[in-house]
Amino acid sequence: MTNSRFVITSKWILPVTGPAIDNGALVIDNNHISEVGTRESIISRYSDLPLRDYGEALVVPGFINMHSHLDYSESFDLDCNSSLFDWIPKLMNSVEGWAESDFLRSATFGARLNALSGTTFVVDSSYSGQSANALAATGLKGIVGIELFGLDETTWEKSFDAWLARREQLIENSSPELNTALDNGSIRLTCAPHAPYTVCPPLFAHVRDWSAQHGLPLLVHLAESPDECAWISDRSEVIDRFLTKVMSYRPEAELRDMIARITWKGRGDSPVGHLARFDLLNERLVAAHCIQLDEKDIATLSRNAVAVAHCPRSNARLRNGLAPLLALRQAGVKVGLGTDSFASNDDLNLLNDGSFALNIHRAVNPLSTLDSNDVLSMMTISAAEALGIADQVGSLEVGKRADLSIWRPWSKGSPRGACEPADRLIRFPTRIEDVFVDGKNVVEGGRLRNN
């Protein structure tokens, strides 16, 4: 269906910011939602508009995937029976020799999997930058952070100049679809300083200022593993060996000397404390993982309004531990859910991460009050708030963009016993029917429209 005015009705409309509407309806006016209410009230006043009745389905806002690496979607068969710093070199080897066209093909595969899972907005850290073209071609929105590396504080300016040239080249060679998306703001290109152990503070500070100047978020991996904590606080042979391996374009002796001369670590700080020491935490920072946190770290993240992308299945698969989700939420930290890459997860279906998060956090904390409504919020409005786009997406409200997904239950009738509508989505089997972005079908009848 092309952009137009039409009415959607279904058994359940879940606005997220308000109560679920039984036998609900909404009006899509081109790319916006113009009304939300009961089927009876809307049908009686908009009988002249085309009607799409989804029967027993659930209509929810399009999901926001807060952390991914679409570049690596074709590395889904990578062996993950190892720790993080054994796994990353395997990942790098899997794409060794890839051309831009290979990264684009892989990223497009990942973007399509996101769309087929009800995701309409993706926050992606991209080595190649091709995920921006992939999202545009698939019809999705997003923030793409081109990854930045630069450990040597004596050459950080060169690292930034090289990164900036990569960004400019991506824009210059962008597809017509990406050009349009960049012009209308549905896709934004930013910087993704990889991690505290790969980006020195002067370089990180420079891109912090650059992002503020351009009104963009920054994407970073933070407090992901015990080895990261040890390296920042004092030293870690694991990360020293990792760095010499991944920076093999320089002589090993030179690398070891450079690492030994680093003056900005080894002060007993946690990764969060390290960034705080150098004034690198602010409301623009979107930090993925955030597993290795203590109470002081959580308070620091909250005080600096840092957003967190919780990636529970990837964290578990790479044996990094369980993030303190409940404590983060209680401290007022804005948290969204992310799948991470297909190379470190079983799929790119954010619903499966939501279900996993609900169960695993209940398992480790039997007194947890986390429920399906909380999980759905983290997949929608909480993520939108974290990204500063809650005025546009994240809930089904009048004036917001018509970004939504529609799910059909596999079983007929209602689940046995009392059941919140959000439970029907998070806890029980469903299948995707349609996905709309700005009122246009991206997925229709469970199939992508752009094949």
N, C-alpha and C positions, 0 to 999 in steps of 0.2 A: 504493500500500500504506500502510495506517495504521501507527501506532506499534505494534510487537509484537516478539516474539522470532522470529528467523529466521536462516538460514545463507546466506552468500554463498560461492560457489566460482568459481574462474576459473583460467586458465592461469598468470597471474602476479598475486601480491599484492605490492605495493611499500610496505612499512611506512615507508620513508625513513630511519628511525633504525636500521634493521638490514638485513641482506641480503634481497634479493628472494626470495620463496618460490615455487618452481616447483610448479604444481598446488596452489595454496594455498586457504585458506578462512578465514573469520572469522565469528564469531557476534555478531549485533546483538541486544542485550537492551534493548528500548525505545529510549532515546536514547543508550546507551553501547555501546562494544565490550567484550564480555565474554571473548572468546578469539580468538587469531590463531594459525594453524598450518597444517599440511599438510591437504589435502583428506581423505586417508585417516584421519588421527587424529581429525579433528573430526566427520566424517560418522559414524564408528563409534560416537561417544558422543552425538551429537545427532540420531539418526535420526528422532526424534519431532517435530522442528521442521520448519517449511516450508523448502524449499530453493529458492534462486534460483541456477541454474548459468549463468554467463556465458561458458562455453566458452573461446575463445581470447583473451578480453579481458584488459585490465590494470586492476587496482583500485588506486587511489592516494588519498591524502588529498585532501580538497577544497582547491582552491587559495585562496591569500590574495592578493588584489589590494591591494598596499601603498599605491597612490596613484591616485586617480581624481577626476573631476568629473562625476558622473552628471547634474547639472543640464543639461549642454550636449550631451547625447547626440543630440538632434535637430539639432545644428549640424554634423553629420558632413560636410556638403558645403561647409564653409567653405574658402575659398582659403587654403592654407598656404604659398604660394610667397612667403614674406616672413619677416623676422626677428621675434623675439618681441614687440618693442615696437611693431611695425606690426600684428602679428597680434592682440594683445589687444584693441585698440579695435574691430577687425572682429568679434571674438567678442562684445564688449559690444553692438555694434550689432545683431547677429543675434538677441539676446534682448530688445532694447529694447521696452518696452511689454508684456512678458509678465506675466500674472497668475500667482498661485500654482498654479492649475490647469494652466497651461502648463508650468511647471517640474516639476510632479508627473508630467505625462504624459511629458515628456522623460526625467526621471530613472527612471521606470518602464521605459521602453524600454531604457535603459542597464542597469538591474538585471537585466532578463530576458536581455539579451545576455551578461552575466556568468554567470548561471546556466547558460545553454546552452553556455558555454565551460568548465564544470567548476569555476567559482569559487563558494565557499560563504561567504566572508568578504571584505568590502570596506571599505577605509579611504578615506573620501571627504571631500573638502573641498567644502563646499556653500555657495554664495551664498544660496540660498533656504531651505535646511534641508529641502526636500522629499525629498531623497534618503533621509532616514530613513523616511518613509512608504513610499517606493518599495521599499526593501529589505525592510521588514516585509511588504508586500503580496506580494512575490515569494517570501518564505520564507527569505531570506538573513540572515546575521548581519553585524555591522559596527560600525565606529566612524565616526561622522559628526561632522566638525568644521565648525561654522558659522563662515564666514569673518569675520574681524575686520580692519578698516582703521582707522587713526588716526595720521596723520603728525605732527600738531601737538602738541608736548609741553605746550602751555599749555591744551589742551582734552581731554586723554586720558581724564579721568574721564567726560566726557560720551560719548565714544566707547564706553567700556566699558559704561556704563549702557544705552546704546541697544542694544548687542549682547546684554546680559543680558535686556533686554525681548523681543528677538526670540527668544531661546532659550525663555523662559518662555511666550511666545505659541505657539510650535511645540508645546511639551508640552501646553499647555491645549487646543489644537485637533487633537491627534494622533488618528489613526485607531484603532479598537479593536485592530487588529493591532499597531500601534506601541506602544500602551499596554501590551499584553502583553509585547512585546519589551523595552521599557524596564524593566518590572517584573522580568522574569527575567534581565536583563542581557545578552541576546543582541544588543542594539543599545545603544550608549552614545553620548550626545551630549557633545561636548567643544568646545573652541575651536580655530580655525585662524587664528592670526595670519599674515596672508598672506605677507609677505616683509620683509626688513630695510629695503627702500626704501619700504614702505607702512605700517609700524608703528614708532612711536618707542619707544626703550628703556623709558621709564617705563610705557607701556601694556603692552609685552611682559613686563616684570617683574611687573606686576600679574596678568596671566593665567598666568604661570609659577606664582605663588603660589596662584592660584585652582585651577589644575589639580592641584597637590600636595595642597591641602586636600580635593579631591574624588576623589583617586586616579585621575586621568584623564591620558592622553597629550595632547600638544600637536602640531598638524600645521603645518608651515611649508614654504614654498618657499625653498631656500637655494643660493647659489652657482650659479645656473642659467645666467647669461650674462656675457660680458665687460663689458657695459654696467653690470650690477649691481655688479661688482667696481670699475669705474672710479668710479661714483657714491659708493659707500661710502668708497673710499680718498681720493678728491679731489672730482671732479665729472664729470657726464656730461650734456651737453645733450640727449641722446636721452631719458634718464629725466626730466629737467626738463620737456621738452615733453610726454612721456607723462603725467606727474603733472598738469600744468595741463589736459590734455585730459580725463582721467578724473575730475578733481575740478572739473568745469566749473560745478558748482552754486555756486562761489565766484568772485568777480571775478578775472580773470587777474592783474591787478596785485597784488592781495592775496595770491594764491597764490605769485607769484614772490618777493614780499617775505618770505613765510613760509618758503619753501624757502631763500632766501638767508640767513635768520637761524638756520638749523639749526646747533646747536653740537655735536651728538653724532656727526657724521660728518667726513670730511675729515682723518682722523688717520693715513692711510696703511695702515689695516687692510684685510684681506680680509673678505668677508662672514662667514666663520667666526670670524676674529679679532675682528671687531666684536661679534658675539654673546658671544664669550668675555670681551671687555673689560667687558661689562655683566653678567656672570655669568648668561647666559641659556641656557647649554648644560647639559643634564643627561640622565639616563636616560629621562625622560619625553618627550623631544623626538624626533619622527619627521620627518626632513628629506628632502624630495623633491628629486630631481635631483642636487645636489652634483657638478656637472660641473667647475667652475672651482676646483680644489683643488691646493695644493702639498703637499709632504711635511709641513710644519708644520701645515697645516690638517688633514690626515689624522690626524696624531698627536693633535691637539686633540680631534677628534671621538671618537677611540678612548678617550682619557683620560677624557672626560666621558660615555662610554657612550651617545652619540647614535646612534639608528638611522637608516639611510638607505634610501630607496625609490628604486631604480634604474629609470628609465623610458627604455630605450634607443631605442625607435622614435620616441617623442615628441621626445626630445632631438635625434635626427637630423632629423626632419621640420621642426622649427623652427630648424635650423641652429645649435644651441647647442653642439655638440661631443659628445665621448665621455667619459663619467665614468670615473675611474680605478678601475674595479671591482676589478681584481686587487690593486691596492695597498691598497684599503679592506679587502678580505677578509684579506689578509696581516697587516694591522695589528690584526685582531680586531674590526673594526667589523661590527655585525650588519646585513646587507643583505637586503632583500626586493625582489621585482620588482613594478612597477606599470605599468598601461597609460596613465595620465593620461587625458585626456578623449577621446571619440570625435571631437571637433573638432580634435585634434592627433595623431591616430593613424588607422591604416587600419581598425581594428576594436577590440573590447574583449576579444579572446581572449588571455589571458595566455600560453598556450602559444606563440603566435606571437612574443611578446616574448622568451620564453625561447629559442626557436630563433634569433632575431635576435641576442640577446646572445651566445650560444655562438659564432656565426659571426663577428660583428664584432670581438669581443675576440681571437679567434684571428687574424683578419686583421691587426690592428694589432700583435699580439705573437705571432709564430710559435712562440715557446717557451712559450706559455700552456698551463697544465695544466688549465684549465677544461674540465669535461666535463658530460655530461648529468645525472649524479648531482648535481653542484654546482648546476646550474640548477634541477633539481627541488627540491632542498633550499631554494633561495631562494624558490621558489613556495609552500613549505609550512612546514617546521619552522623554518628560519632566520627567516622572517617572523613566525612565531608567537613565537619567542624575542624578537625585536625588540619585539613588542607586549606582552610579558609574559603571553601566554596559552598558552604551550607545555604547560602542565599540562592543558589542555583540548582543544586541536586541533593540527594540523600534522603528525601522524603516525598510523599505524594501530597503536595499542597498547592493551592492556587497560586499561580505566578511562577512556579518552578518549571524547569525544563521537563519535558515529557520523556524522561529516561526511566524505563521500568521493565520489569520482567514478569512473565506470567507462567505459573507452574501448575501442572495437573497432578493430582494424587494418583498413584498407581492403583490403589484400592478404592472401591466404591463405598459411599457412605462415610460415616464419621468413625475415627478410631474409638476403641472401647474406652469408656471412662472419661473423666473430665480432661479436657485438652484445650490449651490456649491455641488460637489460630497460628501463632508463630511456631508452636510445636509441630504443627502439621507440615511446616516447611523444613525446620531444622532437624526434627527427630524421625520423621516418617518418610518413606520413599516417595519421591516426586519425579516428574520429568518436565523438561523445559518445553514450553509451547511456543511462545513468542517473546522477542526482545525488541524494545523500541529505544532509539536514541534520537532525541529531538523530534519525537513523533513519527519517525521513520522506522519501518521494520528492518532490523539487522538480521534477526532470526524470525522465520515464519514457519509454523507447523513443525518446529524442531529442526529445521534446516537453515543453513546460512543462505542469505539472498545473494551475497557477493561471492561466488565460487570461481 
